[in-house]
Amino acid sequence: MDPFWKADTAPGASGDDHSDLSVLLLQGEDMIEQLAQAHRSWGLGTADRWGLDQTTGLITWTFPDKTATAPAQILASYNQSTGSWMWAWANASILPEMSRDSRKVRDWALARGHQMLAEPKLTADDRQADVLSALALRITEAAGFYRGASGAAFIVMTFGPVTLTTSDGVISNFAIRVEQ
């Protein structure tokens, strides 16, 4: 894989810690692991089905004994069969309110001279999609991360605090923050 997170740094880019994409990548990968482990405690990854309502901004996971909902943002869509990654801000089928995190990544990249991360559509294999996801998660500092299958593509999302509702109506909340 071409290390685009190192190669496209423009001269004069910011010298702060956030300008080093290789460090951000490692932090983002660590965040994905920490978040996955924490969110597995309520069942992330084991739901019978999931759905995203763009009008409410909520993602819902349905289990036999409960539902879990959380405010969500769409980062991108990734199609494995065509090897394409499209940022949510560039996708006309995604409501603008649902692509704030995606725009945050674009704006961050442009401000630091990382033009490749600000391109609307990229050719990407699975590893590159993982790299883009990890960088985006770290840049947005989201409290949750989810890749939901949607036909031949994956919808790459961030999400916030989770509300769990059991089948007997008991409501509880689950929120975490990964420190870097």
Contacts in CASP RR format, 6 or more apart in sequence:
PFRMAT RR
TARGET T0000
AUTHOR 0000-0000-0000
METHOD contacts of the structure
MODEL  1
MDPFWKADTAPGASGDDHSDLSVLLLQGEDMIEQLAQAHRSWGLGTADRW
GLDQTTGLITWTFPDKTATAPAQILASYNQSTGSWMWAWANASILPEMSR
DSRKVRDWALARGHQMLAEPKLTADDRQADVLSALALRITEAAGFYRGAS
GAAFIVMTFGPVTLTTSDGVISNFAIRVEQ
1 125 0 8 1.000
1 127 0 8 1.000
1 128 0 8 1.000
1 131 0 8 1.000
3 22 0 8 1.000
4 116 0 8 1.000
4 117 0 8 1.000
5 21 0 8 1.000
5 22 0 8 1.000
5 24 0 8 1.000
5 25 0 8 1.000
5 114 0 8 1.000
5 117 0 8 1.000
5 131 0 8 1.000
5 135 0 8 1.000
6 21 0 8 1.000
6 22 0 8 1.000
7 116 0 8 1.000
8 113 0 8 1.000
8 114 0 8 1.000
8 115 0 8 1.000
8 116 0 8 1.000
8 117 0 8 1.000
9 19 0 8 1.000
9 21 0 8 1.000
9 112 0 8 1.000
9 113 0 8 1.000
9 114 0 8 1.000
10 112 0 8 1.000
10 113 0 8 1.000
10 114 0 8 1.000
10 115 0 8 1.000
13 19 0 8 1.000
13 112 0 8 1.000
13 113 0 8 1.000
13 114 0 8 1.000
14 111 0 8 1.000
14 112 0 8 1.000
17 23 0 8 1.000
18 24 0 8 1.000
18 108 0 8 1.000
18 112 0 8 1.000
18 139 0 8 1.000
19 112 0 8 1.000
21 114 0 8 1.000
21 135 0 8 1.000
24 135 0 8 1.000
24 138 0 8 1.000
24 139 0 8 1.000
25 131 0 8 1.000
25 134 0 8 1.000
25 135 0 8 1.000
25 138 0 8 1.000
27 138 0 8 1.000
27 180 0 8 1.000
28 134 0 8 1.000
28 135 0 8 1.000
28 137 0 8 1.000
28 138 0 8 1.000
29 130 0 8 1.000
29 134 0 8 1.000
30 178 0 8 1.000
30 180 0 8 1.000
31 134 0 8 1.000
31 137 0 8 1.000
31 138 0 8 1.000
31 145 0 8 1.000
31 178 0 8 1.000
31 180 0 8 1.000
32 133 0 8 1.000
32 134 0 8 1.000
32 137 0 8 1.000
32 145 0 8 1.000
34 178 0 8 1.000
35 137 0 8 1.000
35 142 0 8 1.000
35 143 0 8 1.000
35 144 0 8 1.000
35 145 0 8 1.000
35 176 0 8 1.000
35 178 0 8 1.000
36 44 0 8 1.000
36 145 0 8 1.000
38 176 0 8 1.000
38 178 0 8 1.000
39 144 0 8 1.000
39 162 0 8 1.000
39 174 0 8 1.000
39 176 0 8 1.000
40 46 0 8 1.000
41 174 0 8 1.000
42 68 0 8 1.000
42 162 0 8 1.000
42 164 0 8 1.000
42 174 0 8 1.000
43 61 0 8 1.000
43 63 0 8 1.000
43 68 0 8 1.000
44 61 0 8 1.000
44 68 0 8 1.000
44 146 0 8 1.000
45 61 0 8 1.000
46 63 0 8 1.000
47 61 0 8 1.000
47 62 0 8 1.000
47 63 0 8 1.000
47 68 0 8 1.000
48 62 0 8 1.000
48 63 0 8 1.000
48 64 0 8 1.000
49 61 0 8 1.000
49 62 0 8 1.000
50 59 0 8 1.000
50 60 0 8 1.000
50 61 0 8 1.000
50 62 0 8 1.000
50 146 0 8 1.000
50 148 0 8 1.000
51 59 0 8 1.000
51 60 0 8 1.000
51 61 0 8 1.000
52 58 0 8 1.000
52 59 0 8 1.000
52 60 0 8 1.000
52 72 0 8 1.000
52 74 0 8 1.000
52 155 0 8 1.000
52 157 0 8 1.000
53 59 0 8 1.000
53 60 0 8 1.000
54 94 0 8 1.000
54 95 0 8 1.000
54 97 0 8 1.000
54 98 0 8 1.000
55 95 0 8 1.000
57 71 0 8 1.000
57 72 0 8 1.000
57 97 0 8 1.000
57 98 0 8 1.000
58 69 0 8 1.000
58 70 0 8 1.000
58 71 0 8 1.000
58 72 0 8 1.000
59 69 0 8 1.000
59 70 0 8 1.000
59 71 0 8 1.000
59 72 0 8 1.000
59 146 0 8 1.000
59 157 0 8 1.000
59 159 0 8 1.000
60 67 0 8 1.000
60 68 0 8 1.000
60 69 0 8 1.000
61 67 0 8 1.000
61 68 0 8 1.000
61 69 0 8 1.000
64 167 0 8 1.000
65 166 0 8 1.000
65 167 0 8 1.000
66 164 0 8 1.000
66 165 0 8 1.000
66 166 0 8 1.000
66 167 0 8 1.000
67 164 0 8 1.000
67 165 0 8 1.000
68 162 0 8 1.000
68 163 0 8 1.000
68 164 0 8 1.000
68 165 0 8 1.000
68 174 0 8 1.000
69 162 0 8 1.000
69 163 0 8 1.000
69 165 0 8 1.000
70 144 0 8 1.000
70 159 0 8 1.000
70 160 0 8 1.000
70 161 0 8 1.000
70 162 0 8 1.000
70 163 0 8 1.000
71 159 0 8 1.000
71 160 0 8 1.000
71 161 0 8 1.000
72 98 0 8 1.000
72 146 0 8 1.000
72 157 0 8 1.000
72 158 0 8 1.000
72 159 0 8 1.000
72 160 0 8 1.000
73 88 0 8 1.000
73 98 0 8 1.000
73 99 0 8 1.000
73 100 0 8 1.000
73 101 0 8 1.000
73 102 0 8 1.000
73 140 0 8 1.000
73 142 0 8 1.000
73 157 0 8 1.000
73 158 0 8 1.000
73 159 0 8 1.000
74 88 0 8 1.000
74 91 0 8 1.000
74 94 0 8 1.000
74 98 0 8 1.000
74 99 0 8 1.000
74 101 0 8 1.000
74 102 0 8 1.000
74 155 0 8 1.000
74 156 0 8 1.000
74 157 0 8 1.000
75 87 0 8 1.000
75 88 0 8 1.000
75 101 0 8 1.000
75 102 0 8 1.000
75 105 0 8 1.000
75 133 0 8 1.000
75 136 0 8 1.000
75 140 0 8 1.000
75 156 0 8 1.000
75 157 0 8 1.000
75 158 0 8 1.000
76 85 0 8 1.000
76 86 0 8 1.000
76 87 0 8 1.000
76 88 0 8 1.000
76 102 0 8 1.000
76 132 0 8 1.000
76 133 0 8 1.000
76 136 0 8 1.000
76 156 0 8 1.000
77 85 0 8 1.000
77 86 0 8 1.000
77 88 0 8 1.000
77 91 0 8 1.000
77 150 0 8 1.000
77 153 0 8 1.000
77 154 0 8 1.000
77 155 0 8 1.000
77 156 0 8 1.000
78 84 0 8 1.000
78 85 0 8 1.000
78 86 0 8 1.000
78 124 0 8 1.000
78 129 0 8 1.000
78 147 0 8 1.000
78 153 0 8 1.000
78 154 0 8 1.000
78 156 0 8 1.000
79 152 0 8 1.000
79 153 0 8 1.000
79 154 0 8 1.000
80 126 0 8 1.000
80 129 0 8 1.000
80 152 0 8 1.000
80 153 0 8 1.000
80 154 0 8 1.000
81 152 0 8 1.000
82 152 0 8 1.000
83 123 0 8 1.000
83 124 0 8 1.000
83 125 0 8 1.000
84 121 0 8 1.000
84 122 0 8 1.000
84 123 0 8 1.000
84 124 0 8 1.000
85 121 0 8 1.000
85 122 0 8 1.000
85 123 0 8 1.000
85 124 0 8 1.000
85 128 0 8 1.000
85 129 0 8 1.000
85 132 0 8 1.000
86 120 0 8 1.000
86 121 0 8 1.000
86 122 0 8 1.000
87 99 0 8 1.000
87 102 0 8 1.000
87 105 0 8 1.000
87 106 0 8 1.000
87 119 0 8 1.000
87 120 0 8 1.000
87 121 0 8 1.000
88 94 0 8 1.000
88 98 0 8 1.000
88 99 0 8 1.000
88 101 0 8 1.000
88 102 0 8 1.000
89 99 0 8 1.000
89 102 0 8 1.000
89 103 0 8 1.000
89 106 0 8 1.000
89 120 0 8 1.000
90 120 0 8 1.000
90 121 0 8 1.000
91 99 0 8 1.000
101 136 0 8 1.000
101 140 0 8 1.000
101 142 0 8 1.000
101 158 0 8 1.000
102 136 0 8 1.000
104 139 0 8 1.000
104 140 0 8 1.000
105 117 0 8 1.000
105 135 0 8 1.000
105 136 0 8 1.000
105 139 0 8 1.000
105 140 0 8 1.000
106 117 0 8 1.000
106 118 0 8 1.000
108 114 0 8 1.000
108 117 0 8 1.000
108 139 0 8 1.000
109 115 0 8 1.000
109 116 0 8 1.000
109 117 0 8 1.000
109 118 0 8 1.000
110 118 0 8 1.000
116 122 0 8 1.000
117 132 0 8 1.000
117 135 0 8 1.000
122 128 0 8 1.000
122 132 0 8 1.000
124 132 0 8 1.000
129 154 0 8 1.000
129 156 0 8 1.000
132 156 0 8 1.000
133 145 0 8 1.000
133 147 0 8 1.000
133 156 0 8 1.000
136 156 0 8 1.000
136 158 0 8 1.000
137 144 0 8 1.000
137 145 0 8 1.000
137 158 0 8 1.000
138 180 0 8 1.000
140 158 0 8 1.000
141 180 0 8 1.000
142 158 0 8 1.000
142 159 0 8 1.000
142 160 0 8 1.000
143 158 0 8 1.000
143 159 0 8 1.000
143 160 0 8 1.000
143 161 0 8 1.000
143 175 0 8 1.000
143 176 0 8 1.000
143 177 0 8 1.000
143 178 0 8 1.000
144 158 0 8 1.000
144 159 0 8 1.000
144 160 0 8 1.000
144 176 0 8 1.000
145 157 0 8 1.000
145 158 0 8 1.000
145 159 0 8 1.000
146 156 0 8 1.000
146 157 0 8 1.000
146 158 0 8 1.000
146 159 0 8 1.000
147 154 0 8 1.000
147 155 0 8 1.000
147 156 0 8 1.000
147 157 0 8 1.000
148 154 0 8 1.000
148 155 0 8 1.000
148 156 0 8 1.000
148 157 0 8 1.000
160 175 0 8 1.000
161 173 0 8 1.000
161 174 0 8 1.000
161 175 0 8 1.000
162 173 0 8 1.000
162 174 0 8 1.000
162 175 0 8 1.000
163 171 0 8 1.000
163 172 0 8 1.000
163 173 0 8 1.000
163 174 0 8 1.000
164 171 0 8 1.000
164 172 0 8 1.000
164 173 0 8 1.000
164 174 0 8 1.000
165 171 0 8 1.000
END
